């Protein structure tokens, strides 16, 4: 009797804990000074991006529900102090909205809650299992998996775009160095090099430099802020080095040229390492294929020898 009651008690305890955590997260709590300042900054950023985001947003009913869910979940994250800076940097690289990302996670988790019992219904129809506890665990498991799937996608796509950005930064530094050698000043050289191409990377750099003129900060500080936003260490290091040698044109050219060369060598080493990993993977696949072929040849003879 005790064994039959153990599983329902555990399921009830897990469900009760989940309901308590959900109610605790949704209930408004007393905000600290840091959380209040962060909330004001987030509202200011949303107000600045309101016009551009609403020009490109879909006006359908599903889009409205998604926006409301995203805003609510973002408010909960802000109240709890969950910043997730690395994930925000990945979204900034991909130029995606934080609220839409959170809404996607929550909606996928809700879909997982229904997908788990649906899987159980299929399995129960086929006659593999008849335990009524299975749908609860399947629902919770599928909800957790679906909730973290967007994180994996964002991190994968952001890593690819960061590699592209690093390649562009290396070429950009060469262009800045050549502009400095042609007699231009550092601010003019930085902007002129960013105007050569219209790719997404140079466009982000160009927008950061243009914003620096409006806000009155130096352009290397703007590059450092962009590197902080996108999570790119090369831009932050470039900002620090330019701040040290900004007044000496010769040192600036030498610093940029050496940094561009270092980035090219690093990129070449990464490409060679990736090629080596792929060649090793192909070698392992070939060995497995040969082993399977040998088993296919030896198995009939072994069966006849052992008279099985």
C-alpha positions in Angstrom: 0.0 0.0 0.0 2.8 2.4 0.8 4.5 1.7 -2.6 1.2 2.5 -4.4 0.9 5.8 -2.6 4.5 6.9 -3.1 4.2 7.9 -6.7 1.0 10.0 -6.4 2.5 11.8 -3.4 5.7 12.6 -5.3 3.7 13.8 -8.3 1.5 16.0 -6.1 4.6 17.4 -4.3 6.2 18.3 -7.7 3.0 19.9 -9.0 2.5 21.8 -5.8 6.1 23.1 -5.9 5.7 24.2 -9.5 2.4 26.0 -8.7 4.1 27.8 -5.7 7.1 28.8 -7.8 4.8 30.2 -10.6 2.6 32.1 -8.1 5.7 33.4 -6.3 7.3 34.6 -9.6 4.1 36.3 -10.8 3.4 38.1 -7.5 4.8 41.6 -7.3 7.6 41.8 -4.8 9.4 44.7 -3.1 12.0 46.0 -5.6 15.5 46.9 -4.6 17.2 50.1 -5.7 19.3 48.3 -8.3 16.2 46.6 -9.8 14.3 49.9 -9.9 17.2 51.6 -11.7 17.4 48.7 -14.1 13.7 48.9 -14.7 14.0 52.6 -15.6 16.8 51.9 -18.0 14.9 49.1 -19.7 11.8 51.4 -20.1 14.0 54.1 -21.5 15.5 51.6 -24.0 12.1 50.3 -25.0 10.9 53.9 -25.5 13.8 54.7 -27.7 13.2 51.6 -29.8 9.4 51.9 -29.8 9.1 53.6 -33.2 11.4 51.3 -35.2 10.0 48.1 -33.6 6.4 49.0 -34.3 7.1 49.8 -37.9 8.3 46.3 -38.6 6.0 44.4 -36.2 3.1 42.3 -37.4 -0.3 43.6 -36.4 -2.0 40.3 -36.1 -3.7 38.9 -33.0 -1.0 36.3 -32.4 1.7 39.0 -32.6 -0.3 41.1 -30.0 -0.5 38.1 -27.6 3.1 37.4 -28.1 4.0 41.0 -27.3 1.9 41.0 -24.1 3.4 37.7 -22.9 6.9 38.9 -23.7 6.4 42.2 -21.8 5.0 40.4 -18.8 7.8 37.8 -18.6 10.4 40.5 -19.1 8.9 42.4 -16.2 9.1 39.2 -14.0 12.8 38.8 -15.0 13.4 42.4 -14.2 11.8 42.1 -10.7 13.8 39.0 -9.9 17.0 40.5 -11.1 17.7 37.9 -13.8 19.9 39.8 -16.2 21.3 37.0 -18.4 23.9 39.3 -20.0 25.5 36.7 -22.2 22.1 35.7 -23.7 21.2 39.4 -24.2 24.5 39.9 -26.0 23.6 36.9 -28.3 20.3 38.5 -29.0 21.9 41.9 -29.7 24.2 40.2 -32.2 21.2 38.6 -33.9 19.3 41.9 -33.7 16.4 40.2 -32.0 14.1 41.5 -29.3 14.4 40.4 -25.7 10.7 40.4 -25.1 9.9 38.4 -28.3 12.6 35.8 -27.2 11.1 35.4 -23.8 7.6 35.1 -25.3 8.9 32.4 -27.6 10.3 30.4 -24.7 7.1 30.6 -22.7 4.9 29.7 -25.6 7.0 26.8 -26.5 7.0 25.6 -22.9 3.2 25.8 -22.9 3.2 23.8 -26.2 5.4 21.2 -24.5 2.8 20.7 -21.7 0.3 19.6 -24.3 2.8 17.7 -26.4 3.8 15.4 -23.5 0.2 14.0 -22.9 -0.2 13.8 -26.7 2.8 11.5 -26.9 1.4 9.5 -24.0 -1.9 9.2 -25.8 -0.2 7.8 -28.8 1.8 5.3 -26.7 -1.2 4.3 -24.7 -3.2 3.7 -27.9 -0.4 1.4 -29.2 -0.6 -0.5 -25.9 2.9 0.0 -24.6 2.0 1.6 -21.2 -1.0 2.3 -19.1 0.3 4.2 -16.1 -1.6 7.5 -15.5 1.5 9.1 -14.0 3.4 9.1 -17.3 1.5 12.2 -18.9 2.6 14.4 -15.9 6.3 13.6 -16.3 6.1 13.8 -20.1 4.4 17.1 -19.9 7.0 18.5 -17.4 9.9 17.1 -19.4 8.7 18.4 -22.8 7.9 21.8 -21.3 11.5 22.0 -19.9 13.1 20.9 -23.2 10.9 23.2 -25.3 11.7 26.1 -22.9 15.5 25.8 -23.4 15.4 25.1 -27.2 15.5 28.8 -28.2 18.6 29.3 -26.0 20.5 26.7 -28.0 19.4 28.1 -31.3 20.3 31.7 -30.3 23.7 30.7 -29.0 24.5 28.7 -32.1 23.5 31.5 -34.5 25.2 34.2 -32.4 28.5 32.2 -32.4 28.4 32.1 -36.2 27.6 35.8 -36.5 30.4 36.7 -34.1 32.9 34.8 -36.3 31.7 36.8 -39.2 32.0 40.0 -37.2 35.6 39.2 -36.2 36.6 38.7 -39.8 35.0 42.1 -40.7 36.8 43.7 -37.8 40.2 42.5 -39.1 39.5 44.0 -42.5 38.1 47.1 -41.0 41.3 47.7 -39.0 43.3 47.4 -42.2 41.1 50.0 -43.9 41.5 52.3 -40.9 45.2 51.9 -40.9 45.4 52.7 -44.7 43.2 55.8 -44.2 45.5 57.0 -41.4 48.5 56.5 -43.7 46.7 58.6 -46.3 46.7 61.6 -43.9 43.2 61.4 -42.4 42.5 61.9 -38.7 41.4 59.0 -36.5 37.7 60.0 -36.3 37.5 60.5 -40.1 39.4 57.2 -40.7 37.1 55.2 -38.5 34.0 56.5 -40.2 35.4 56.3 -43.7 36.4 52.6 -43.2 32.9 51.8 -41.9 31.3 53.3 -45.0 33.1 51.1 -47.5 30.7 48.2 -47.1 26.9 47.9 -46.4 27.1 44.6 -44.6 25.4 44.0 -41.3 28.7 44.2 -39.3 30.0 47.4 -40.8 26.5 48.9 -40.5 26.5 48.2 -36.8 29.9 49.9 -36.5 28.8 52.8 -38.6 25.7 53.3 -36.5 27.7 53.2 -33.3 30.1 55.8 -34.6 27.2 58.0 -35.8 25.6 57.8 -32.4 28.9 58.8 -30.8 28.8 62.1 -32.7 25.3 62.8 -31.4 25.9 61.8 -27.8 29.3 63.6 -27.6 31.4 60.6 -26.6 34.6 59.6 -28.4 34.3 57.1 -31.2 36.6 54.5 -29.5 34.3 54.6 -26.5 31.4 53.9 -28.8 33.3 50.9 -30.2 33.9 49.7 -26.7 30.2 50.1 -25.8 29.3 48.2 -29.0 31.7 45.4 -28.0 30.1 45.3 -24.6 26.6 45.1 -26.1 27.5 42.3 -28.6 29.9 40.4 -26.3 32.9 40.9 -28.7 36.2 41.2 -26.9 38.0 42.4 -29.9 36.0 45.6 -30.0 36.6 46.3 -26.3 40.3 45.7 -26.7 40.4 48.0 -29.7 38.6 50.7 -27.7 41.1 50.4 -24.9 44.1 50.5 -27.2 42.8 53.5 -29.1 42.1 55.4 -25.9 45.8 55.0 -25.0 47.3 56.0 -28.4 44.6 58.3 -29.9 46.9 61.3 -29.9 49.8 59.7 -31.8 49.0 58.8 -35.4 52.0 56.6 -35.9 51.3 54.6 -32.8 47.7 54.2 -33.9 48.7 52.9 -37.3 51.1 50.4 -35.8 48.6 49.3 -33.2 45.9 48.8 -35.7 48.1 46.9 -38.2 49.5 44.6 -35.5 46.0 43.9 -34.1 44.6 43.1 -37.6 47.5 40.7 -38.2 46.9 39.0 -34.9 43.2 38.6 -35.7 44.1 37.1 -39.1 46.5 34.6 -37.5 43.9 33.7 -34.9 41.2 33.2 -37.6 43.6 31.0 -39.6 44.4 28.9 -36.6 40.7 28.5 -35.9 40.1 27.4 -39.5 42.9 24.9 -39.4 41.6 23.5 -36.1 38.1 23.2 -37.5 39.4 21.4 -40.6 41.4 19.1 -38.4 38.3 18.2 -36.4 36.3 17.5 -39.5 39.1 15.3 -40.9 39.2 13.3 -37.6 35.4 12.9 -37.8 35.6 11.6 -41.3 38.4 9.2 -40.3 36.2 7.8 -37.4 33.3 7.4 -39.8 35.4 5.5 -42.3 36.8 3.2 -39.5 33.2 2.4 -38.4 32.2 1.7 -41.9 35.1 -0.7 -42.4 34.3 -2.4 -39.1 30.7 -2.9 -40.1 31.8 -4.3 -43.5 34.2 -6.7 -41.8 31.4 -7.9 -39.5 29.2 -8.4 -42.5 31.8 -10.6 -44.2 32.9 -12.6 -41.1 29.4 -13.2 -39.5 28.2 -15.9 -42.0 31.5 -17.8 -41.9 31.5 -17.7 -38.1 27.9 -19.0 -38.0 28.9 -22.0 -40.2 32.1 -22.7 -38.1 30.2 -22.7 -34.8 27.2 -24.4 -36.4 24.7 -22.0 -34.8 
